[in-house]
């Protein structure tokens, strides 16, 4: 499962900080998997408090549009989106990453 690869990498990176009790992960709207899938995978693997924050996607289109794309479909391992102004496939500026934002460890 694709989400387990991401979850294991996040867990590995978090454990480098110490005895983890909580993490916050940011998942972009245009990332490789839905935020809920990643959260479910993380919850299966560890008993930490897990917060997943969704970040809006940001695109730039040759038609001049810059902003949030129209997301047509989002499933495991793909996101189908277009420019809401002209329907073309715009360039992704932001919102396609999965980032470990915070790690809280025991004192």
N, C-alpha and C positions, 0 to 999 in steps of 0.2 A: 504494500500500500504506500502510495506516494506521501501521504501525510505523516506516516511514521518516520520517513527519512528526515523530513523537516523537524518533527518533534524530537527525534533523537539528537539532532545537531543542536537544537535550542537547549535541551537538557544538559548536554555535554558542556556547552558554553557557560550555562548558569552555574554548574557545579564547580567550575574553575574559581568562582567567587567565594566559595565556602559551603557551609551547611545551609542549604536553601530552604526557605519557608514560603516564599512568594515570588512570582515573576509577573511581569507585564510584557506582553508581546503585541506589536503593532502589525496588522495585516492589511495591506492595500487592497482596495476593491478590484484591482487588476492583477493581483497575485495569482500564483499557480493553483491555489486551492481556496475554497471558502473558509472564512475565519472559524465558522462553527466546526468544520471538519478538523482543523488544526487543534482547536480547544478540546474536542472529544478525544483526539489521539493523545494529547498531553495528559489529560485527566486519567486515561487508562494506564499511563506509564509511571506517573508519580502522584504523591498525595499532597503536593504543594497547593497553595492558593494560586489560582491561575486567572489572570485578567487578560482578555484579548480585546484590544481596541481596534476598531476598523477605521482605516484612513481612506478618504475619498480619492478616487483616481483623478488625474489631471492630464489633459491631452491638448495637442496643438494640431490643427488641421490646415492643409493648404488653402482652404476656402477663407481662412482668416479667423475661424473660431478658435478660442482658447478657453478651456474650462472643463467641467465634468462631462465625460462621455455618456452616451446612452448605452446602458448595458442591456443587451438583448437576451443573453443567456449566460449563466454561470454554473458550471458543474465541476466535478472533480477533474482537475488537470487542464481546464481551459476556461477562458472568459471570452465571450463574443460581444464586441462593442462596436459602436460607430459614432461618427460625428452627429450630434443632434440637429445641426443646421443643414448639412448637405447629404448625410448618409455615407460619406466616404470613411475609410479606415484611417484615423488620425495617428499621429506619432505620440507615444506615451512620454509624458514629461515627469510624472510622479504617480505613486500609488500602486506600484507593481512589486514592492518588496515586502519581505517578512523580516521584522527586526525585533530582536530581544532588547527592549527599552529599559527595563528595570529588573534588578535582582535584589531581593531582601534576604539576608542571612541571619541566623541566630547569633546573638552577641557572645 
